Amino acid sequence: MSCFQDFVKIWLFASIIWGSLGYYFYDFQKLGVLENLNPYIEKDKIDMSIYPTMGIEEATVDGKVYGLPWGYAPLYMLINLDTFEKYGVTPPSMDWTLDDFEKLVKAFPAKDGIYGFACGTKNLSGILPFIWAKNGAVLTDDKSQYVGDSKEAVAGVKLLSDLYQQGYFPKDCINATADTLRRWFSNGTLAMTIGSAQEILAVQKIQGVRFEAWTMPQSPTNKHTTVNKSNDICICSASKQKAAAWTFLKFLRGKEGESLYVAAKRFPPTLNIPENWDVYLNAGEYPKQIKEVSQAIVKDYSHNLPLRTGYAAIESKILPAFQASMLGTMTAEQAMTSVKADITKIIQQNSK
């Protein structure tokens, strides 16, 4: 039995690893069900520099590390190079702005069923970059107040809503699934969409699609508009097998465990181990610039989600409001203002 199989056997037998979605990390931590990993890290002298700084920051509360980042990778703007080439449109630079984005979207013949962009409306991750690119936010920096009704945040929502209502996005994108968006993108109906590492892997399996994974559009004064998202691998504080859990966690989020995920193309390298890119990349395979773009995002363009306790509930209020703005049943300002009282209540209830 391989080393990896041994560790999986331990995990299955003891049920000792808690793999929590980043969305709910702070809720789990507040409930006291996550083990403080500082003593384990200090005892084994773990080199924390191999982990992305922002990923560790997301898993740290009051100086205590409660998880190690897993799958910490961007949500890229995916660009179909064939569609751009077919319609004589030049792909953007990495420093493109919302003005560039709007011009590109309008450069494709939507009247003929070829659209410049579409994203789903089922999570906030696809909307936030456009709010950030207008220098807005949905929560204050300390995540203690809702500010999605600010003129900057409203402007980001209005931009997307206007383009949708003007016919530049597919009408069905309001309810589109990831599979639908991927199909549109792969068959050339869609020039740009937002995609994770998993979407990249799925598109790579479709023969003949030439595409790149890119930064999100920015403002002239703010480059940090590309979502970096992560899961956290944690230990349940009630586990009776904490030592075994830590042994498995170290393996999974160490160099050997990471190399298995990278070799399987589950996500681009997330640890600061340069040689993992040689494992991930195949010569001539698209997206050809993913290494350079990913490294640039981490260095200059990344923005963490504003995660906090109650984040999922906050998101569940904003998304219907955003959809109402897209459909034109409310203005962007009305939509983003309509949820303020509910979100303020969620924040207050989850801050006690």
BAGU-758770 format. One record per atom (N, C-alpha, C, CB): x negated, y, z. Coordinates in steps of 0.2 Angstrom, whole numbers, plus 2048, in hexadecimal, padded with zeros to 3 digits. Each point is the difference from the previous one (the first is absolute). Glycine has a CB too. Layout:
XYZ/...
//
This chain:
7FC7FA800/804806800/7FC806800/8097FA806/7F880B7F6/7FC8067FF/801805807/8017FF7F3/7FA80580D/801805806/807804800/7F3801800/80F8017FA/806804800/8067FB802/7FB8077F6/8057F3807/8057FB802/8007FF808/8007FB7F5/7FA80580E/8007FF807/804806804/7F57FA7FF/80980C7FE/803806803/8088007FF/7F58067FF/80D7F87FB/8078007FF/8037FB805/7FE8037F4/7FF7F780D/8037FB804/801803807/7FA7F77F9/80180D80A/800803806/806805800/7F47FF802/80D8057F9/805805800/8077FC800/7F98087FA/8087F3802/8077FD7FF/8017FC807/7FF7FF7F3/7FC7FF810/8017FC806/802804806/7F87F87FC/80580E804/801804806/8058067FF/7F57FD804/80C8057F6/8048067FE/7FD806804/80A7F97FE/7F0808801/7FD805804/7FE8077FD/7FB7F6806/80680A7F3/7FE8067FD/8078047FE/7F57FB7FB/80B80B807/8068057FE/7FE8047FA/80480080C/7FF7FF7EF/7FE8047FA/8068057FF/7F97F67FA/806810808/805805800/8008057FA/8007FF80C/8058027F0/8008057FB/7FE807804/8097FA7F9/7F480A803/7FE806803/806805802/7F67FF7F8/80F800804/806804802/8027FF807/8047FE7F4/7FB7FC80F/8037FE807/7FA800805/80A7FA7FA/7F0808804/7FB7FF805/801804806/7F87FE7F6/80A808809/801804806/8067FE805/7FB80A7F9/80A7F3803/8057FE804/7FE7FA804/8088047F8/7F47F7805/7FE7FA804/7FB803806/8017F97F5/7FB80B809/7FB803805/804803806/7F78027F7/80E802808/804803805/8037FB805/80280A7F8/8007F0805/8037FB803/7FC7FC805/8087FF7F7/7F1802808/7FB7FD804/7FF7F97FE/803807809/7FE7F77F1/7FF7F97FD/7FA7FF7FD/80C7FF7FF/7F0806800/7F97FF7FC/7FA801805/8068057F6/7F67F6809/7FA800804/7FB8057FF/8027F4801/7FB80F804/7FB8057FF/7F97FC7FE/805808808/7F97FA7F2/7FA7FC7FD/7F9803802/8077FD7F7/7F980980D/7FA803802/7FB7FB803/80680B801/7FC7F1804/7FC7FC804/7FD7FA7FB/80680280B/7FE7FC7F0/7FD7FB7FC/7FB8037FB/80B7FA801/7F780C7FD/7FB8037FB/7F9801803/80A8067FA/7F77FD80D/7FA801803/7FC7FA802/80580A805/7FE7F17FD/7FD7FA802/7FC7FD7FA/8097FE809/7FA8027F1/7FD7FC7FB/7FC8057FB/8097F8800/7F780F803/7FC8057FC/8028007F9/7F67FE808/8108037F6/8038007FA/7FE8067FC/80A7F9804/7F38077F6/7FE8067FC/8078037FD/7F47FB7FE/80E80A806/8068037FE/8008057F9/8037FF80C/7F68027F2/7FF8047FB/8027FD7F9/7F7805806/80A7F47FA/8027FC7FA/8078027FE/7F87F7803/80C80B802/8078017FF/8028087FE/8027F7808/80380A7F4/8018077FE/802804806/8047FC7F4/7F980A80C/801804806/807801801/7F58057FE/80F7FD7FD/807802801/8047FA802/7FF8097F7/7FF7F1807/8047FA802/7FF7FF807/7FE7FB7F5/7FC80680E/7FF7FF807/804805804/7F57FB7FE/80B80B7FF/803806803/8087FE801/7F88087FC/80B7F57FF/8077FE800/8017FB806/8018027F3/7FA7FA80E/8017FA805/7FE802807/7FF7F87F6/7FF80E80B/7FE803806/805804804/7F47FF7FC/80D80080A/804804805/7FD801806/80A7FB7FB/7F580C806/7FC802807/7F97FD800/80C801806/7F17FE7F5/7F97FE800/8007F8800/7FD80A806/8087F37FA/8007F8800/8027FE7F9/80380080D/7F97FB7F1/8027FD7F9/8047FA801/7F58047FC/8117FC801/8057FA801/8007FC7FA/807807808/7F57FA7F3/8017FC7FA/7FA8017FB/80C800801/7F37FC7FB/7FB8017FA/8048017FA/7F77F9806/80780C7F6/8038017F9/7FF7FA7FB/7FF80C802/8077F27FB/8007FB7FB/8048037FA/7FF7F7809/7FD8087F1/8038027FA/801808800/8067F6800/7F580D803/800808800/7FE8027F9/7FD80180C/8088017F0/7FF8027F9/8058057FE/7FB7F47FD/8038107FD/8048057FE/8077FD7FC/7F68077FF/80E7FE801/8067FF7FB/7FE8057FA/8097FD809/7F57FF7F2/7FD8047FA/8068027FB/7F67F9801/80880C7FB/8048027FB/7FE7FB7FA/80280D804/8027EF7FA/7FE7FC7FA/8018037F9/8037F6808/7F980A7F4/8008037FA/8007FB7FA/7FB80B805/80A7F57F7/8007FB7FA/7FC8037FA/80B7FB804/7EF8037FB/7FB8047FB/8037FF7F9/7F67FE808/80D7FC7F7/8037FF7F9/8068057FF/7FD7F4800/80780D805/8068057FF/7FD8077FF/8077F8807/7F480A7FD/7FD8067FF/7FD8017F9/7FD80180C/7FF7FA7F2/7FD8007F9/8058007FA/7F67FA805/8108027FC/8058007FB/8038077FE/8027F4804/7FF80F802/8038077FF/7FC806800/80A7FB805/7EF8037FA/7FB806800/800804806/8028007F4/7FE7FD812/800804806/7F97FE803/80D800802/7F0805801/7F97FF803/8027FE808/7FA8087F7/8037F380B/8017FF807/7FD805805/7FF7F47FD/80380D809/7FE805804/7F97FF803/80C802803/7F1803800/7FA800803/8027FE807/7FA8087F9/8017F680C/8017FE806/803806805/7F77F77FF/80780F7FE/802806804/8068037FD/7F4802803/8117FA7FA/8058037FD/805803805/7FF7F87F7/80580D807/805803804/8077FE7FF/7F880A801/80D7F9803/8077FE7FE/8028047FA/8027FF80C/7FB8067F2/8018037F9/7FE7FC7FB/7FF80B805/7FB7F17FC/7FE7FC7FB/8057FA7FF/7F4803802/80E7FA804/8057FB800/8068017FD/7FC7FD80B/8078097F6/8068027FD/8008017F8/80380680A/7F77FC7F4/7FF8017F9/7FF7F97FC/7FA80B802/8037F0802/7FF7FA7FD/8067FC800/7F5800805/80F801800/8077FC800/8048037FA/8007FF80D/8008077F2/8048037FA/7FD7FF7F9/804808808/7F67F57F8/7FD7FF7FA/8027F97FC/7F6806805/80E7F67FF/8027FA7FD/8078007FE/7F87FA807/80A8037F4/8078017FD/8057FC804/7FB8017F4/808802811/8057FD804/8067FF7FC/7FB80680A/8077FE7F1/8067FF7FC/7FF7FA7FD/80280C7FF/7F87F1800/8007FA7FC/7FE7FA805/7FC8067F6/8057FB810/8007FB805/7F97FE802/8097FC7FC/7F2809803/7F9800803/7FF805805/7FC7FB7F5/803803811/800805806/7F9801802/80B7FC803/7F380A800/7FA801802/7FE7FD807/80180B7FA/8057F580A/7FF7FE807/8067FD803/7F7808801/8097F3804/8057FF804/7FD7FC806/8087FF7F6/7FC802810/7FE7FD806/8067FE803/7F5806802/80B7F5803/8067FE803/802805806/7FD7F47FD/80980B806/802804805/8017FC806/8058087F8/7F87F2809/8017FC806/7FB801805/8057F87F8/7F680C807/7FB801806/7FD8077FF/7FE7F4801/80080F804/7FE807800/7F98017FD/80780280A/7F57F87F6/7FA8017FD/7FF8027F9/7FD7F7807/8088087F5/8008037F9/8028077FF/8027F57FD/80180E809/802807800/7FC805803/80B7FB800/7F1802805/7FC805804/7FA8037FC/8037F980A/7FA8037F1/7FB8047FD/8028067FC/7FB7F57FF/80B80C7FF/8038067FD/802805805/8047F97F6/7FD805810/801805805/7FA803802/80A7FA804/7F18017FD/7F9802802/7FD8057FB/7FF7F5806/8028097F3/7FD8047FB/803807800/7FE7F67F9/80880B80A/803807801/7FE803806/80A7FD7F9/7F180080B/7FD802806/806800806/7F88077FA/80C7F4805/8067FF805/7FE7F9804/8088067F8/7FD7F980C/7FF7F9804/8077FF802/7F4802804/80D7F87FF/8077FE803/7FF801808/8037F87F6/7F780780C/7FF801808/7FA804801/8057F5802/7FB80F803/7FA804802/7FA7FB801/808809806/7F27FB7FA/7FA7FC801/8007FB806/7FA8097FA/8097F980B/8007FC806/8067FB800/7FA809807/80A7F87F4/8067FB7FF/806801805/7F87F87FB/80880E808/805801805/8068047FE/7F7800808/8098027F1/8068047FE/8017FF7F9/7FE809808/8087F77F5/8027FF7F9/7FF8077FD/8087F7803/7F48097F7/7FF8067FC/8027FF7F9/7F7804808/80D7F67F7/8027FF7F9/8048057FD/7FF7F4803/804811801/8048057FD/7FC8067FE/80A7FB807/7F08057FA/7FC8067FE/8008017F9/7F87FE80A/8078087F4/8008027F9/7FB7FC7FC/80480B803/7F67F3800/7FB7FC7FC/8037F97FF/7F7807805/80B7F6800/8037F9800/8068007FB/7FC7FD80B/8088087F5/8068007FC/7FE8017F9/807805809/7F47FE7F5/7FD8017FA/7FE7FA7FC/7FC80C804/8017F0800/7FE7F97FE/8057FC7FE/7F6800807/8108007FD/8067FC7FF/8038037FA/8017FD80C/7FF8097F3/8048047FB/7FC7FE7F9/804809808/7F67F77F8/7FC7FE7FA/8027F97FD/7F7807804/8097F4800/8037FA7FE/8078007FE/7F77FA807/80D8097FD/8078007FF/8028047F9/80280080C/7FA8057F3/8018047F9/7FE7FC7FA/7FE80A806/7FD7F27FB/7FD7FC7FA/8057FA7FF/7F4803803/80F7FA802/8057FB800/8068037FC/7FB7FA80A/80880B7F9/8068037FD/7FF8027F9/80480380C/7F67FF7F2/7FF8037F9/7FF7FA7FB/7FB80A805/8057F07FE/8007FA7FC/7F97FD7FE/80A8047FB/7F17FF809/7F97FE7FF/7FE7F9804/7FD80C7FE/8077F2806/7FF7FA804/8067FB7FD/7FA80580A/8057F47F6/8057FC7FF/806800805/7F87F87FB/80E809803/806800804/8007FB806/8068067F7/7F87F4806/8007FA805/7FB800805/8057FA7F7/7F680B809/7FA7FF805/803802807/7F88037F7/80D80080A/803801807/8007F9804/80780A7FC/7FB7F1800/8017F9804/7FB7FB7FD/80C803802/7EF7FF7FB/7FB7FC7FD/7FC7FC805/8008077F6/7FF7F3809/7FC7FC804/7F98007FD/8097F8803/7F2806801/7F97FF7FE/7FF7FC7FA/7FD80280B/8077F97F4/8007FC7FA/8028047FA/8027F5807/80480E7FA/8028047FA/7FB8067FE/80C7FE804/7F1805801/7FB8057FE/7FA7FD7FD/804807809/7FA7F37F9/7FB7FD7FD/8017FE7F9/7FD7FC80B/8098027F4/8027FE7F9/8008067FB/8077F6805/7FC80F7FD/8008067FC/7F98027FF/80B804805/7F17FC800/7F98037FF/7FC7FB7FB/80080580C/8017F57F5/7FC7FB7FC/8028007F9/7FF7F980A/8088087F4/8028007F9/8008067FD/8077F7803/7F680E800/7FF8077FD/805805800/7F97FA7F9/80D80480B/805804801/7FF806804/8087F67FE/7F3809807/7FE804805/7F9802800/8097FB807/7F580B7F8/7F9802800/7FC800807/8038077F6/8017FA80F/7FD801807/8057FD805/7F880A7FC/8057F3809/8047FE806/7FB800806/8097FA7F9/7FA80580C/7FC7FF806/7FF7F8802/80480C804/7F67F27FE/7FF7F9801/7FB7FF805/8037FD7F5/7FE7FD80F/7FB7FE805/7FB7FB7FC/80980180A/7F37FC7FA/7FB7FB7FE/8047FA7FD/7F7804808/80F7FB7FC/8047FA7FD/8038017F9/8027FD80C/8008097F3/8028027F9/7FB7FF7FB/808808805/7F27FA7FD/7FA8007FB/7FF7F97FF/7FB80A805/8057F1800/7FF7F97FF/8057FD7FB/7FB7FF80B/80B8037F6/8067FE7FC/7FF8027F9/80880080A/7F68077F5/8008027F9/7FA7FD7FC/80580B804/7F57F4800/7FB7FC7FD/8017FA7FD/7F9806808/80C7F67FB/8027FA7FD/8048007FA/8007FC80C/80280A7F2/8048017FA/7FB8027FA/80A804806/7F57F77F6/7FB8017FA/8018067FC/7FF7F4800/7FB8107FF/8008057FC/802807802/8027F87F8/7FF80980F/802806802/7F9804802/80C7FC805/7F380A7F8/7FA804802/803805804/7FA7FE7F5/803803811/803804805/7FA802805/80C7FC7FF/7F580A804/7FC802806/804802806/7F88057F7/8047FA80F/803802806/7FD806802/8017F4804/8038127FE/7FD806800/802804807/8018007F3/7FD80680E/802804805/8078037FF/7F4803802/80F7FF803/8068047FF/7FF8077FF/8067F8808/7FF80B7F5/7FF8087FE/7FF804807/8067FE7F5/7F780780A/7FE804806/8028077FF/7F77F9803/80880B802/801808800/7F88027FF/80B801807/7F58067F7/7F98037FF/7FC800807/8058067F6/7FF7FA810/7FD801806/8007F9804/80480C800/7FF7EF7FE/8017FA804/7FF7FA7FB/808806808/7F27F67F9/7FF7FA7FC/8037FA803/7F68057FC/80C7FB80B/8017FB804/8087FE7FF/7F7803808/80A7FA7F2/8077FE7FF/8017F97FE/80280B7FC/7F97F1804/8017F97FE/8007FB806/7FA8027F6/80C7FB80B/8017FC806/7FB7FA801/80C8037FF/7F17FD806/7FC7FA802/8057FD806/7F48057FD/80D7F4801/8057FD805/7FC7F9802/80A8057FB/7F87F980B/7FD7FB803/8057FB804/7F5807801/8097F3800/8037FC805/7FB7FF806/8077FA7F8/7FB80480E/7FC7FF805/8007F9803/80180C803/7FA7F17FE/8007FA803/7FE800807/7FC7FB7F5/80980380F/7FF801807/8017FA804/80580B7FF/7FA7F5808/8017FA804/805802805/7F47FD7FF/8117FE801/806801805/7FD800807/8087FA7F8/7FA80B80C/7FE800807/8027FB804/80080C7FF/8057F07FF/8037FB804/7FD7F97FE/80A807802/7F17F97F9/7FE7FA7FE/7FC7FC805/7FF8057F5/8017F580B/7FC7FB805/7FA7FE7FD/80B7FC805/7F48067F5/7FA7FE7FC/7FC8067FD/8067F57FD/7F9810807/7FD8067FE/7F97FF7FD/807806809/7F57F67FA/7F97FF7FE/8007FD7F9/7FC7FE80C/8097FD7F3/8007FD7F9/8038057FB/8027F5805/80380F7FD/8038057FC/7FA8057FE/80B7FF806/7F18037FE/7FA8057FF/7FC7FC7FB/80180680B/7FD7F47F6/7FC7FD7FB/8028007F9/7FD7F880A/80A8067F6/8038007F9/8008077FD/8077F6803/7FB80F801/8008077FE/7F98027FD/80A803808/7F17FC7FC/7F98027FE/7FF7FD7F9/7FC80080C/8067F97F3/7FE7FD7FA/8048037FA/7FE7F6806/80980B7FB/8048037FB/7FE8077FE/80A7F9804/7F480B801/7FF8077FE/7F8801800/80B803805/7F17F77FB/7F98017FF/7FE7FF7F9/7FF7FC80B/7FB8047F3/7FD7FF7F9/8037FA7FD/7F6806803/80A7F4800/8027FA7FD/8088007FE/7F67FA806/80E8087FF/8078017FF/8028057FA/8017FC80C/7FB8097F4/8028057FB/7FE7FE7F9/7FE809809/7FC7F37F7/7FE7FE7F9/8057FB7FD/7F4801804/8107FB800/8057FC7FE/8068047FD/7FD7F7808/80580E7FB/8058047FD/7FE8047FA/80580180C/7F58017F4/7FD8047FA/8007FB7FA/7FA808808/8037F27F9/7FF7FB7FB/8077FE7FD/7F67FC805/80F8047FF/8077FE7FE/8048077FD/8007F7809/7FC80E7F7/8038077FD/806802804/7FC7FC7F5/805802811/805802804/800808801/8017F5806/7F980D7FB/7FF808800/7F98017FF/80A802808/7F58047F6/7F98027FF/7FC800806/8038087F6/7F67F880A/7FD800806/802806805/7F67FB7FA/80B80380C/802805805/7FB801806/80C7FD7FD/7EF7FF803/7FB801805/7FA8037FC/8037F6807/7F980D7FD/7FA8047FD/7FA7FB7FF/80480B806/7FE7F17F5/7FB7FB7FE/8008007F8/8027F880A/7F980C7F3/7FF8017F9/8007FA7FC/7FA80A803/8037F17FF/8007FA7FC/8077FC7FF/7F47FF804/811803800/8067FD7FE/8038027FA/80280080C/7FC8067F1/8038027FA/7FD7FC7FA/80080C804/7FB7F17FD/7FD7FB7FB/8057FA800/7F4804801/80F7FA805/8047FA800/8078027FD/7FA7FC80B/80880A7F6/8078027FE/8008027F9/80280480B/7F97FF7F2/8008027F9/7FF7FB7FB/7FD80B804/8067F47F7/7FF7FC7FA/7FE8057FA/8077F6804/7F38087F9/7FE8057FA/8068007FB/7F47FD802/80D8097FC/8058027FB/807800802/7F87FB7F8/80A80380E/806800803/803806802/7FE7F5803/80880D7FB/803806802/8047FF807/8028037F4/7FE802810/7FD8077FF/7F9800801/80B805804/7F17FE7F7/7F98007FF/7FD805805/8017FD7F4/80280880E/7FD805805/8037FF807/7FF8087F6/8037F380C/8037FF806/7FB801806/8097F97FB/7F1805804/7FB801805/7FF807801/7FB7F57FD/80380F7FE/7FF807801/806804802/7F77FF7F7/80F7FF807/805804802/8027FE808/8058007F4/7FB7FA80E/8017FE806/7FB803805/8057F57FC/7F580B802/7FB803805/801808800/7F87F77FD/80A80C7FE/801807800/806802804/7FB8017F4/80A7FA80C/806801804/7FF800807/8077FB7F7/7F580080B/7FE800807/7FC806802/8007F37FF/7FC80F7FD/7FB806802/804806800/7F67FA7FB/80E8087FF/8028067FF/8088017FF/7F58027FB/80E7F9804/8078017FE/8067FC805/7FB8017F4/8027FC811/8057FC804/804804805/7F87F67FE/80E807803/804803805/8047FA804/80180B7F9/7FE7F480D/8047FB804/807802800/7F67FD807/80E7FE7FA/807801801/801803807/8047F67F8/80180E809/801803807/8047FB804/80080B7FB/7FD7EF807/8037FB804/800802807/7FC7F87F8/80980680B/802801807/8057FC803/7FC80C7FF/8067F4807/8057FC802/8078027FD/7FA7FE80B/80A7FE7F3/8068027FC/7FF8027F9/80480480B/7F67FB7F2/7FF8027F9/8057FC7FB/7F4802803/80E7F87FE/8047FD7FC/807803800/7FA7F5801/80880D805/807803801/8008077FC/8027FA80B/7F880A7F6/8008067FD/8007FF7F8/7F980480A/8037F77F4/8017FF7F8/8077FE7FE/7F47FC801/80F801803/8077FD7FE/805806800/7FE7F5805/8008117FE/8048067FF/7FE8047FA/80280080D/7F88007F2/7FD8057FA/8027FD7FA/7F7804807/8097F57F8/8017FD7F9/8078027FD/7F87F7804/80D808800/8078017FD/8008087FE/8057F6807/7F880E7FD/8008077FF/7FD8027F9/80080280D/7FA7FA7F2/7FC8017FA/8047FE7FA/7F57FE807/80E7FC7FA/8047FD7FA/8068057FF/7FD7F5803/80680E802/8058057FF/7FE8067FC/8067FD80A/7F48057F7/7FD8067FD/7FE7FE7F8/7FB80480B/8037F67F4/7FE7FD7FA/8078007FC/7F67F9804/80F8057FF/8067FF7FC/8048077FF/8017F4805/7FD8117FF/8038067FF/806801804/7FC8007F5/8067FC810/805800804/7FF805806/8047F57FD/7F580D804/7FE805805/7FA8037FC/8047FA80B/7FB80C7F7/7FA8047FE/7FA7FC804/80680B7FD/7F47F6801/7FA7FE804/800803807/7FA7FE7F5/80780880B/800804807/8067FD804/7FB80A7FB/80B7F5802/8057FD804/7FF7F9803/8088077F9/7F57F5802/7FF7F9802/7FA800805/8037FD7F5/7F880680B/7FB800805/801803806/7F88007F7/80D805809/802803806/8067FC804/7FD80B7FB/8077F1801/8057FC803/7FE7FB805/8068027F5/7F47FC80A/7FE7FA805/7FC803806/7FF7F87F6/80080E80A/7FB803806/8037FE807/7FD80A7F8/8097F7809/8037FE807/7FF7F9801/8088097FF/7F97F37FD/8007F8801/7F87FE801/80A7FE7F9/7F2805803/7F97FF801/7FD802806/7FF8007F4/80380680E/7FE803806/8027FC806/80180B7FB/8057F2805/8037FC805/7FB7F9800/80C8057FF/7F37F87FB/7FB7FA800/7FA802803/8067FC7F6/7F7809809/7F9802803/801801807/7FD8067F6/8087FD80C/801801808/8017FA803/80480B7FE/8007F07FF/8017FA804/7FA7FB800/80C8017FC/7F08007FE/7FA7FC800/7FA803803/8057FB7F6/7FB80B80D/7FB803803/8007FF808/7FF8087F6/8067F580C/8017FF808/7FB7FB802/80C804800/
//
